[in-house]
Amino acid sequence: MRLRKLATMAAIGSFAIACGSSVTQPGQQGDGTRTYVRGGVSDTAFRPLPGTRMEILDGRYAGATTSASESGFFEFSGTVSGRVRLRASRPGFETATLDATWGPATAIQWAQVRLKPIEPALTFQPGPYTLTITTDLTTAIGRIAPCEGFPADLTTRTFEGTISVSTAPTHAYEFVAVPSPTLNRYSGTLWLGVAGQFVGFESDDPLFAEELPGFRYLQIMGNAPTSVPATSTGTSITVPFHGDFWYCQTTSAMNANNCSQVPQLRADYRSCSSVHDTMVFTKR
């Protein structure tokens, strides 16, 4: 599985625990070196959950608590090593426990927990779907290139595919596009998460990449959810998202489906970013 797009836990908060100079517990070795437990908390649609109460359940610091930051980040510090059990709780969500590891500040260790809302969740019926993705040019702005002049015929793209129940506990469903002559084989898979009426997705980067006739290339990127819930109407579910549509036309074929990598070949280059883009999944 290639690198998935994830919401970045950018704002970092911290919580320091008053502690002794050296601690040794069963299954843990302490030598006075400062160690940390760091992680993120989100709901099952991958939205950060600020204010979630995090509590240590075992070991030297059992009973210590902190609250997740605006980006869902949490941190404990101490002077022990080894495994530790945590509990995450927030009103309106099921309480969850998770295992984490004490490690030095330089260690790449991350404890991720996703809380399930108590309210009933929107559901996808597994089977064949048509996915229609639309960008809203009236609200779009250019980022890496001007948005003005983006081809009108590429503002809406349609892909056939299937939705199945995910075998991964971190995702509810998986959408896989049917291969086509224009679709890059490394794109077209979405791992869907649902929290109440909100739908989020993770994916390879980009979400969809196409090579169209006339040396035209299109990439669709983005992240969900926005602050707007998904809506269900009959056989269709509409998911709002923050989307980026990148387009370029080149003077000859290029090896990589990435417009930013071939400035010497570009005849046209447009970039449109909008927070009002939509994905519509329609059951066939």
C-alpha beads as a LAMMPS data file, in Angstrom:
LAMMPS data file: protein, C-alpha beads

284 atoms
283 bonds

1 atom types
1 bond types

-500.0 500.0 xlo xhi
-500.0 500.0 ylo yhi
-500.0 500.0 zlo zhi

Masses

1 110.0

Atoms # bond

1 1 1 0.000 0.000 0.000
2 1 1 1.401 3.359 -0.977
3 1 1 1.575 6.384 1.273
4 1 1 -1.908 7.545 2.188
5 1 1 -3.095 11.068 2.590
6 1 1 -3.797 11.842 6.204
7 1 1 -4.820 14.814 8.127
8 1 1 -1.584 16.210 9.651
9 1 1 -1.343 16.647 13.403
10 1 1 0.438 20.001 13.136
11 1 1 -0.195 21.957 16.348
12 1 1 1.797 20.344 19.142
13 1 1 0.831 20.651 22.789
14 1 1 2.552 18.983 25.709
15 1 1 1.975 17.731 29.233
16 1 1 4.838 17.134 31.649
17 1 1 4.432 14.804 34.643
18 1 1 6.244 15.566 37.876
19 1 1 8.419 12.542 38.532
20 1 1 11.369 11.160 40.487
21 1 1 14.885 10.788 39.199
22 1 1 14.688 7.085 38.402
23 1 1 11.843 4.578 38.272
24 1 1 11.806 0.839 37.779
25 1 1 8.539 -1.009 37.288
26 1 1 7.753 -4.605 36.276
27 1 1 8.381 -4.794 32.528
28 1 1 9.966 -1.348 32.521
29 1 1 13.514 -0.055 32.996
30 1 1 14.093 3.499 34.141
31 1 1 17.465 5.285 34.141
32 1 1 16.359 8.893 34.591
33 1 1 16.334 9.644 30.848
34 1 1 13.353 11.730 29.778
35 1 1 10.892 9.652 27.750
36 1 1 7.583 10.415 26.081
37 1 1 4.292 8.925 24.970
38 1 1 2.917 10.874 22.009
39 1 1 -0.024 10.343 19.754
40 1 1 -3.184 11.599 18.148
41 1 1 -6.883 11.117 18.733
42 1 1 -9.556 11.448 16.043
43 1 1 -13.007 10.130 15.299
44 1 1 -13.675 7.276 12.868
45 1 1 -13.959 9.795 10.002
46 1 1 -10.367 10.910 10.762
47 1 1 -11.355 14.295 12.259
48 1 1 -9.177 15.481 15.199
49 1 1 -10.952 15.459 18.563
50 1 1 -9.586 18.333 20.682
51 1 1 -10.227 18.120 24.401
52 1 1 -10.335 14.323 24.513
53 1 1 -9.290 13.130 27.974
54 1 1 -6.260 10.834 27.868
55 1 1 -5.372 8.825 30.995
56 1 1 -2.496 6.488 31.850
57 1 1 -3.866 3.230 33.261
58 1 1 -0.781 1.381 34.483
59 1 1 2.828 1.727 35.548
60 1 1 4.579 4.490 37.459
61 1 1 2.270 7.233 36.218
62 1 1 -1.093 5.455 36.478
63 1 1 -3.873 8.052 36.912
64 1 1 -2.062 10.889 35.126
65 1 1 -4.259 12.699 32.586
66 1 1 -4.020 15.283 29.825
67 1 1 -6.302 16.699 27.115
68 1 1 -5.776 16.514 23.363
69 1 1 -4.852 19.751 21.599
70 1 1 -6.831 21.452 18.830
71 1 1 -5.170 19.136 16.303
72 1 1 -5.871 16.044 18.415
73 1 1 -2.266 15.744 19.639
74 1 1 -1.475 14.454 23.139
75 1 1 1.749 13.908 25.047
76 1 1 2.953 12.504 28.377
77 1 1 6.526 12.678 29.635
78 1 1 8.321 10.678 32.287
79 1 1 11.491 8.705 33.014
80 1 1 10.482 5.108 32.295
81 1 1 10.540 2.850 29.247
82 1 1 8.420 0.009 27.940
83 1 1 4.742 -0.402 27.182
84 1 1 1.923 1.582 28.753
85 1 1 -1.869 1.357 28.591
86 1 1 -3.927 4.480 27.865
87 1 1 -7.623 5.322 27.953
88 1 1 -9.297 7.911 25.693
89 1 1 -12.693 9.323 26.649
90 1 1 -14.911 12.103 25.354
91 1 1 -18.656 12.839 25.765
92 1 1 -20.671 11.507 22.836
93 1 1 -18.100 8.830 21.959
94 1 1 -17.346 5.298 23.029
95 1 1 -14.394 5.085 25.424
96 1 1 -11.354 3.308 23.994
97 1 1 -8.110 1.880 25.375
98 1 1 -4.833 1.538 23.515
99 1 1 -1.262 0.370 23.999
100 1 1 1.587 2.841 23.612
101 1 1 5.332 2.906 24.215
102 1 1 7.559 5.227 26.229
103 1 1 10.427 6.415 24.056
104 1 1 13.060 9.158 23.751
105 1 1 12.212 12.472 22.119
106 1 1 13.933 11.400 18.885
107 1 1 12.015 8.120 18.561
108 1 1 9.417 7.855 15.807
109 1 1 6.631 6.387 17.907
110 1 1 3.020 7.400 17.534
111 1 1 -0.036 6.125 19.390
112 1 1 -3.156 6.635 17.273
113 1 1 -6.680 6.156 18.593
114 1 1 -9.982 6.698 16.782
115 1 1 -13.140 7.110 18.823
116 1 1 -16.489 5.888 17.561
117 1 1 -19.458 8.256 18.014
118 1 1 -22.424 6.932 19.962
119 1 1 -24.851 8.228 17.312
120 1 1 -25.772 5.848 14.440
121 1 1 -23.429 5.990 11.455
122 1 1 -24.232 6.554 7.796
123 1 1 -23.734 3.304 5.861
124 1 1 -22.627 2.334 2.359
125 1 1 -24.197 -0.743 0.820
126 1 1 -21.349 -2.819 -0.657
127 1 1 -21.396 -3.300 -4.411
128 1 1 -20.786 -1.433 -7.684
129 1 1 -20.813 2.377 -7.610
130 1 1 -20.360 5.359 -9.872
131 1 1 -18.196 8.051 -8.254
132 1 1 -18.643 11.597 -9.564
133 1 1 -16.100 14.192 -8.392
134 1 1 -16.787 17.885 -8.991
135 1 1 -14.758 20.992 -8.233
136 1 1 -16.456 24.345 -7.589
137 1 1 -14.656 26.854 -9.792
138 1 1 -16.731 29.749 -8.399
139 1 1 -14.931 29.408 -5.060
140 1 1 -11.624 27.941 -6.256
141 1 1 -8.296 29.731 -6.004
142 1 1 -4.956 29.047 -7.646
143 1 1 -2.109 27.761 -5.477
144 1 1 0.861 26.455 -7.452
145 1 1 -0.494 27.856 -10.740
146 1 1 -3.360 30.151 -11.803
147 1 1 -6.865 28.721 -11.541
148 1 1 -8.353 31.027 -14.180
149 1 1 -8.635 29.205 -17.480
150 1 1 -9.014 25.721 -16.009
151 1 1 -10.721 23.522 -18.682
152 1 1 -14.465 23.461 -18.064
153 1 1 -14.748 19.891 -19.369
154 1 1 -12.492 18.634 -16.554
155 1 1 -14.339 20.154 -13.599
156 1 1 -16.409 16.961 -13.222
157 1 1 -14.908 13.479 -13.469
158 1 1 -16.709 10.143 -13.261
159 1 1 -15.216 6.783 -12.278
160 1 1 -16.773 3.349 -12.023
161 1 1 -15.798 1.190 -9.079
162 1 1 -16.869 -0.973 -6.182
163 1 1 -17.271 -0.427 -2.445
164 1 1 -16.550 -3.250 -0.002
165 1 1 -16.398 -3.522 3.767
166 1 1 -12.802 -2.902 4.836
167 1 1 -10.846 -5.675 6.503
168 1 1 -8.748 -3.051 8.338
169 1 1 -10.106 -2.035 11.760
170 1 1 -9.136 1.605 11.117
171 1 1 -11.454 1.965 8.104
172 1 1 -15.092 1.151 7.458
173 1 1 -15.142 0.749 3.664
174 1 1 -12.879 0.661 0.613
175 1 1 -13.635 2.116 -2.818
176 1 1 -11.597 0.753 -5.735
177 1 1 -11.985 2.276 -9.189
178 1 1 -12.266 0.033 -12.215
179 1 1 -9.024 0.266 -14.250
180 1 1 -9.306 2.365 -17.390
181 1 1 -6.924 3.435 -20.177
182 1 1 -6.686 6.979 -18.783
183 1 1 -6.476 6.240 -15.037
184 1 1 -3.063 5.922 -13.438
185 1 1 -2.779 2.457 -11.868
186 1 1 -1.438 3.913 -8.614
187 1 1 -4.577 5.993 -8.010
188 1 1 -8.279 5.343 -7.643
189 1 1 -8.451 3.667 -4.218
190 1 1 -10.139 5.370 -1.260
191 1 1 -10.231 4.029 2.294
192 1 1 -13.413 5.417 3.831
193 1 1 -14.153 6.189 7.466
194 1 1 -17.555 7.117 8.884
195 1 1 -18.409 8.984 12.095
196 1 1 -22.118 9.651 12.428
197 1 1 -23.038 11.579 9.266
198 1 1 -19.431 12.533 8.428
199 1 1 -17.375 10.617 5.878
200 1 1 -13.604 10.897 5.642
201 1 1 -11.155 9.221 3.312
202 1 1 -7.525 8.283 3.060
203 1 1 -5.826 7.464 -0.196
204 1 1 -2.713 7.124 -2.226
205 1 1 -1.441 10.496 -3.412
206 1 1 -3.013 11.683 -5.680
207 1 1 -6.573 10.420 -5.274
208 1 1 -7.059 10.150 -9.041
209 1 1 -4.574 10.802 -11.831
210 1 1 -5.485 10.676 -15.507
211 1 1 -3.586 10.880 -18.782
212 1 1 -6.040 12.205 -21.383
213 1 1 -5.783 12.493 -25.191
214 1 1 -3.756 15.407 -26.522
215 1 1 -1.012 15.190 -23.849
216 1 1 -3.414 16.444 -21.181
217 1 1 -2.902 15.432 -17.558
218 1 1 -5.209 15.783 -14.556
219 1 1 -4.582 15.120 -10.875
220 1 1 -7.280 15.247 -8.209
221 1 1 -6.107 15.565 -4.631
222 1 1 -7.705 16.616 -1.387
223 1 1 -8.840 15.626 2.047
224 1 1 -12.097 15.070 3.874
225 1 1 -14.130 15.778 5.785
226 1 1 -15.040 19.428 5.760
227 1 1 -17.206 20.879 8.507
228 1 1 -20.231 19.850 6.442
229 1 1 -21.702 16.347 6.946
230 1 1 -22.310 13.935 4.108
231 1 1 -25.859 13.634 2.803
232 1 1 -27.701 10.509 1.710
233 1 1 -30.464 10.641 -0.909
234 1 1 -31.853 7.367 -2.175
235 1 1 -28.966 5.473 -3.766
236 1 1 -26.467 8.370 -3.569
237 1 1 -24.186 9.655 -0.820
238 1 1 -22.589 13.096 -1.275
239 1 1 -19.318 13.762 0.550
240 1 1 -17.980 17.356 0.759
241 1 1 -14.199 17.726 0.683
242 1 1 -11.312 20.157 0.269
243 1 1 -10.125 19.433 -3.248
244 1 1 -7.238 20.344 -5.519
245 1 1 -7.522 19.889 -9.281
246 1 1 -4.183 20.164 -11.129
247 1 1 -4.162 20.259 -14.911
248 1 1 -1.484 20.591 -17.525
249 1 1 -1.079 20.138 -21.243
250 1 1 2.347 19.303 -22.568
251 1 1 3.992 19.397 -25.973
252 1 1 4.785 15.678 -25.815
253 1 1 4.181 12.684 -23.549
254 1 1 5.846 12.696 -20.152
255 1 1 6.907 9.739 -18.035
256 1 1 5.395 10.908 -14.744
257 1 1 1.819 12.055 -14.228
258 1 1 2.963 15.121 -12.323
259 1 1 2.660 18.487 -14.040
260 1 1 5.035 20.225 -11.628
261 1 1 7.951 18.018 -12.718
262 1 1 8.020 18.969 -16.407
263 1 1 8.172 22.783 -16.747
264 1 1 10.090 22.509 -20.020
265 1 1 7.220 20.557 -21.638
266 1 1 4.240 22.480 -20.322
267 1 1 2.033 24.316 -22.791
268 1 1 -0.585 25.074 -20.124
269 1 1 -0.733 24.625 -16.342
270 1 1 -3.679 25.310 -14.010
271 1 1 -4.327 24.638 -10.318
272 1 1 -7.694 25.058 -8.604
273 1 1 -8.285 24.563 -4.879
274 1 1 -11.735 24.753 -3.277
275 1 1 -13.308 23.797 0.051
276 1 1 -16.631 23.221 -1.713
277 1 1 -15.760 20.203 -3.852
278 1 1 -17.926 17.076 -3.725
279 1 1 -17.755 13.341 -4.210
280 1 1 -21.042 11.630 -5.058
281 1 1 -21.149 7.852 -4.641
282 1 1 -24.133 6.413 -6.525
283 1 1 -25.064 2.754 -6.148
284 1 1 -25.509 0.984 -9.485

Bonds

1 1 1 2
2 1 2 3
3 1 3 4
4 1 4 5
5 1 5 6
6 1 6 7
7 1 7 8
8 1 8 9
9 1 9 10
10 1 10 11
11 1 11 12
12 1 12 13
13 1 13 14
14 1 14 15
15 1 15 16
16 1 16 17
17 1 17 18
18 1 18 19
19 1 19 20
20 1 20 21
21 1 21 22
22 1 22 23
23 1 23 24
24 1 24 25
25 1 25 26
26 1 26 27
27 1 27 28
28 1 28 29
29 1 29 30
30 1 30 31
31 1 31 32
32 1 32 33
33 1 33 34
34 1 34 35
35 1 35 36
36 1 36 37
37 1 37 38
38 1 38 39
39 1 39 40
40 1 40 41
41 1 41 42
42 1 42 43
43 1 43 44
44 1 44 45
45 1 45 46
46 1 46 47
47 1 47 48
48 1 48 49
49 1 49 50
50 1 50 51
51 1 51 52
52 1 52 53
53 1 53 54
54 1 54 55
55 1 55 56
56 1 56 57
57 1 57 58
58 1 58 59
59 1 59 60
60 1 60 61
61 1 61 62
62 1 62 63
63 1 63 64
64 1 64 65
65 1 65 66
66 1 66 67
67 1 67 68
68 1 68 69
69 1 69 70
70 1 70 71
71 1 71 72
72 1 72 73
73 1 73 74
74 1 74 75
75 1 75 76
76 1 76 77
77 1 77 78
78 1 78 79
79 1 79 80
80 1 80 81
81 1 81 82
82 1 82 83
83 1 83 84
84 1 84 85
85 1 85 86
86 1 86 87
87 1 87 88
88 1 88 89
89 1 89 90
90 1 90 91
91 1 91 92
92 1 92 93
93 1 93 94
94 1 94 95
95 1 95 96
96 1 96 97
97 1 97 98
98 1 98 99
99 1 99 100
100 1 100 101
101 1 101 102
102 1 102 103
103 1 103 104
104 1 104 105
105 1 105 106
106 1 106 107
107 1 107 108
108 1 108 109
109 1 109 110
110 1 110 111
111 1 111 112
112 1 112 113
113 1 113 114
114 1 114 115
115 1 115 116
116 1 116 117
117 1 117 118
118 1 118 119
119 1 119 120
120 1 120 121
121 1 121 122
122 1 122 123
123 1 123 124
124 1 124 125
125 1 125 126
126 1 126 127
127 1 127 128
128 1 128 129
129 1 129 130
130 1 130 131
131 1 131 132
132 1 132 133
133 1 133 134
134 1 134 135
135 1 135 136
136 1 136 137
137 1 137 138
138 1 138 139
139 1 139 140
140 1 140 141
141 1 141 142
142 1 142 143
143 1 143 144
144 1 144 145
145 1 145 146
146 1 146 147
147 1 147 148
148 1 148 149
149 1 149 150
150 1 150 151
151 1 151 152
152 1 152 153
153 1 153 154
154 1 154 155
155 1 155 156
156 1 156 157
157 1 157 158
158 1 158 159
159 1 159 160
160 1 160 161
161 1 161 162
162 1 162 163
163 1 163 164
164 1 164 165
165 1 165 166
166 1 166 167
167 1 167 168
168 1 168 169
169 1 169 170
170 1 170 171
171 1 171 172
172 1 172 173
173 1 173 174
174 1 174 175
175 1 175 176
176 1 176 177
177 1 177 178
178 1 178 179
179 1 179 180
180 1 180 181
181 1 181 182
182 1 182 183
183 1 183 184
184 1 184 185
185 1 185 186
186 1 186 187
187 1 187 188
188 1 188 189
189 1 189 190
190 1 190 191
191 1 191 192
192 1 192 193
193 1 193 194
194 1 194 195
195 1 195 196
196 1 196 197
197 1 197 198
198 1 198 199
199 1 199 200
200 1 200 201
201 1 201 202
202 1 202 203
203 1 203 204
204 1 204 205
205 1 205 206
206 1 206 207
207 1 207 208
208 1 208 209
209 1 209 210
210 1 210 211
211 1 211 212
212 1 212 213
213 1 213 214
214 1 214 215
215 1 215 216
216 1 216 217
217 1 217 218
218 1 218 219
219 1 219 220
220 1 220 221
221 1 221 222
222 1 222 223
223 1 223 224
224 1 224 225
225 1 225 226
226 1 226 227
227 1 227 228
228 1 228 229
229 1 229 230
230 1 230 231
231 1 231 232
232 1 232 233
233 1 233 234
234 1 234 235
235 1 235 236
236 1 236 237
237 1 237 238
238 1 238 239
239 1 239 240
240 1 240 241
241 1 241 242
242 1 242 243
243 1 243 244
244 1 244 245
245 1 245 246
246 1 246 247
247 1 247 248
248 1 248 249
249 1 249 250
250 1 250 251
251 1 251 252
252 1 252 253
253 1 253 254
254 1 254 255
255 1 255 256
256 1 256 257
257 1 257 258
258 1 258 259
259 1 259 260
260 1 260 261
261 1 261 262
262 1 262 263
263 1 263 264
264 1 264 265
265 1 265 266
266 1 266 267
267 1 267 268
268 1 268 269
269 1 269 270
270 1 270 271
271 1 271 272
272 1 272 273
273 1 273 274
274 1 274 275
275 1 275 276
276 1 276 277
277 1 277 278
278 1 278 279
279 1 279 280
280 1 280 281
281 1 281 282
282 1 282 283
283 1 283 284
